């Protein structure tokens, strides 16, 4: 049986200061990936592989960016959860974490489908190209986007009950989330509302952190 040395100093882990930038990085990377996916999959395109030949480069760029956006999103979730402190509620936190991870996993699936289509290129049968296109759009718009909406609703509810964020941000979050739930299938451009919201939250968190550091050093 081993024991800890008496003179060994243990330190409590704290959230890295740089982690506050994770949301900004995610918003920029994720929005960029969405734009490239959307440009590669024009709505109303003919059901053949022509769009795939023309959009291979866009799909490749989106698939390359998406993993880094996912890493930044995990850090963003960690920063937001750290802000709950002792006010964290297990029920809403479970929904918050679960919906966030499901959103991320589905976007990885969509990016993986896009990468597979990109590699197949002109060799893809028109039916395979159409199937891949429908899977990518359905996973990203119908499922992942609605998980993002649940993520926003659970987080807004936590903020509302704890008072951690301004009521204006809470109201905006609810409105955007409901809009994504009801109108997510209309256009893939609507998915950009989620990274814009993350950017807004991240800027607010950064401002609060800067104000706290200024107070501590005063």
RADAVEN-V532999 format. One record per residue. PHI is phi in whole degrees, -180 to 180 (NA if undefined). NEAR is the number of other ideal C-beta (glycine too) atoms within 8 Angstrom. D_LAST is the distance of its C-alpha to the last C-alpha in Angstrom with 1 decimal. Layout:
phi=[PHI & PHI]
near=[NEAR & NEAR]
d_last=[D_LAST & D_LAST]
This chain:
phi=[NA & -104 & -123 & -74 & -56 & -65 & -93 & -78 & -100 & -101 & -123 & -77 & -71 & -135 & -68 & -60 & -62 & -66 & -64 & -64 & -84 & -60 & -63 & -63 & -63 & -61 & -58 & -69 & -68 & -67 & -63 & -63 & -63 & -64 & -63 & -66 & -64 & -64 & -68 & -78 & -122 & -65 & -68 & 84 & -68 & -66 & -76 & -143 & -92 & -62 & -62 & -70 & -65 & -80 & -108 & -59 & -64 & -64 & -64 & -64 & -65 & -62 & -67 & -74 & -76 & -56 & -60 & -70 & -64 & -64 & -62 & -64 & -67 & -61 & -65 & -61 & -61 & -63 & -65 & -63 & -67 & -60 & -69 & -66 & 59 & -79 & -87 & -63 & -107 & -64 & -64 & -69 & -67 & -64 & -66 & -60 & -70 & -62 & -67 & -64 & -69 & -65 & -57 & -65 & -62 & -70 & -68 & -65 & -62 & -61 & -66 & -66 & -63 & -62 & -65 & -64 & -65 & -63 & -72 & -71 & 58 & -67 & -75 & -69 & -67 & -53 & -66 & -67 & -62 & -66 & -61 & -62 & -63 & -67 & -64 & -61 & -68 & -67 & -63 & -77 & -87 & -79 & -99 & -62 & -65 & -73 & -67 & -64 & -65 & -63 & -57 & -67 & -65 & -64 & -69 & -63 & -66 & -61 & -62 & -66 & -75 & -98 & 76 & -73 & -126 & -60 & -63 & -63 & -66 & -61 & -64 & -62 & -63 & -62 & -64 & -64 & -63 & -64 & -61 & -67 & -64 & -89 & -121 & -62 & -85 & -66 & -153 & -70 & -64 & -65 & -64 & -68 & -64 & -69 & -64 & -64 & -64 & -60 & -62 & -62 & -64 & -65 & -62 & -64 & -64 & -65 & -65 & -66 & -65 & -64 & -65 & -66 & -65 & -65 & -68 & -68 & -87 & -72]
near=[2 & 3 & 4 & 5 & 5 & 4 & 4 & 6 & 4 & 4 & 4 & 4 & 3 & 4 & 8 & 5 & 6 & 6 & 10 & 12 & 9 & 16 & 15 & 11 & 10 & 16 & 13 & 10 & 13 & 15 & 11 & 9 & 14 & 13 & 9 & 13 & 17 & 10 & 9 & 14 & 13 & 8 & 6 & 3 & 9 & 5 & 5 & 8 & 11 & 8 & 14 & 17 & 9 & 7 & 11 & 11 & 6 & 11 & 16 & 10 & 10 & 15 & 12 & 7 & 12 & 14 & 9 & 8 & 14 & 11 & 8 & 13 & 14 & 10 & 11 & 13 & 11 & 11 & 14 & 11 & 11 & 8 & 8 & 12 & 6 & 4 & 7 & 9 & 8 & 6 & 6 & 11 & 12 & 8 & 10 & 14 & 10 & 8 & 13 & 12 & 8 & 10 & 12 & 11 & 8 & 13 & 15 & 11 & 9 & 14 & 14 & 9 & 12 & 15 & 11 & 9 & 14 & 12 & 6 & 10 & 9 & 6 & 4 & 12 & 6 & 9 & 6 & 10 & 15 & 10 & 8 & 14 & 13 & 8 & 10 & 14 & 11 & 9 & 14 & 15 & 13 & 11 & 10 & 14 & 14 & 11 & 13 & 13 & 13 & 11 & 12 & 15 & 11 & 12 & 11 & 12 & 9 & 15 & 13 & 9 & 8 & 8 & 6 & 8 & 8 & 5 & 7 & 6 & 12 & 12 & 8 & 10 & 14 & 11 & 8 & 12 & 13 & 9 & 10 & 16 & 9 & 6 & 8 & 13 & 5 & 5 & 5 & 12 & 6 & 13 & 12 & 10 & 10 & 13 & 13 & 10 & 12 & 14 & 12 & 10 & 11 & 16 & 9 & 10 & 13 & 11 & 8 & 8 & 10 & 8 & 8 & 8 & 8 & 8 & 7 & 6 & 5 & 4]
d_last=[48.1 & 44.8 & 41.9 & 38.3 & 37.7 & 36.2 & 33.6 & 32.5 & 28.9 & 28.4 & 25.2 & 24.4 & 24.5 & 21.6 & 21.7 & 21.2 & 18.5 & 21.3 & 23.3 & 21.5 & 23.5 & 26.7 & 27.5 & 27.3 & 29.5 & 31.9 & 32.2 & 33.1 & 35.5 & 37.1 & 37.7 & 39.2 & 41.5 & 42.6 & 43.5 & 45.6 & 47.4 & 48.1 & 49.5 & 51.7 & 53.0 & 54.0 & 55.1 & 58.8 & 59.6 & 63.2 & 63.7 & 64.4 & 62.6 & 62.2 & 58.6 & 57.9 & 59.3 & 57.3 & 54.0 & 54.0 & 51.3 & 49.0 & 49.6 & 49.0 & 45.6 & 44.5 & 45.7 & 43.7 & 40.4 & 40.7 & 39.9 & 36.6 & 35.7 & 36.7 & 34.4 & 31.4 & 32.5 & 32.5 & 28.9 & 28.1 & 29.8 & 28.0 & 24.5 & 25.8 & 27.3 & 24.3 & 22.5 & 25.3 & 24.1 & 26.3 & 27.5 & 29.8 & 33.4 & 36.0 & 38.4 & 36.3 & 34.4 & 37.9 & 38.9 & 35.6 & 36.0 & 39.8 & 39.9 & 37.2 & 39.2 & 42.5 & 41.2 & 40.1 & 43.4 & 45.5 & 43.7 & 44.5 & 48.1 & 48.3 & 47.0 & 49.4 & 52.3 & 51.3 & 51.2 & 54.7 & 56.1 & 54.7 & 56.4 & 59.7 & 59.7 & 63.1 & 64.8 & 63.5 & 66.2 & 65.5 & 65.5 & 63.0 & 60.8 & 61.0 & 60.3 & 57.2 & 56.0 & 56.5 & 54.8 & 51.7 & 51.4 & 52.1 & 49.7 & 46.9 & 47.6 & 49.3 & 47.7 & 44.4 & 43.3 & 44.1 & 42.2 & 39.2 & 39.8 & 40.0 & 36.7 & 35.1 & 36.9 & 35.9 & 32.2 & 32.3 & 34.0 & 31.3 & 28.6 & 30.8 & 31.5 & 28.0 & 26.1 & 23.7 & 24.4 & 25.2 & 28.9 & 29.5 & 28.8 & 30.9 & 33.7 & 33.6 & 33.7 & 36.8 & 38.5 & 38.1 & 39.2 & 42.3 & 43.1 & 43.0 & 45.2 & 47.8 & 47.9 & 46.8 & 50.4 & 50.8 & 49.1 & 47.1 & 44.8 & 43.4 & 41.9 & 39.3 & 37.8 & 36.3 & 34.3 & 33.1 & 31.9 & 30.2 & 28.5 & 27.3 & 25.9 & 24.2 & 22.5 & 21.1 & 20.0 & 18.2 & 16.4 & 15.3 & 14.2 & 12.2 & 10.5 & 9.9 & 8.5 & 6.1 & 5.2 & 5.6 & 3.8 & 0.0]
